[in-house]
């Protein structure tokens, strides 16, 4: 699954893919919320890990994309 790559040292985000990353980020936030509601621990951990990985590079990518 591609979100697992978001924390890999070889992953290089692209400003051209920012809309995709933004959708992914919102989707993972929703997945985290839903997983917490129903007690789905594995889904919660996966969503949380993806969000934490994206939090490390998404703000800078947004800044670069918006000049």
Number of C-alpha atoms within 10 A of each C-alpha: 4 7 18 12 13 20 16 10 7 8 11 11 14 11 17 10 10 15 11 10 18 14 11 16 20 12 14 21 17 13 18 22 16 14 18 14 10 9 11 13 12 10 17 20 14 17 22 17 18 21 21 14 17 19 13 12 14 18 11 12 18 14 10 11 12 8 6
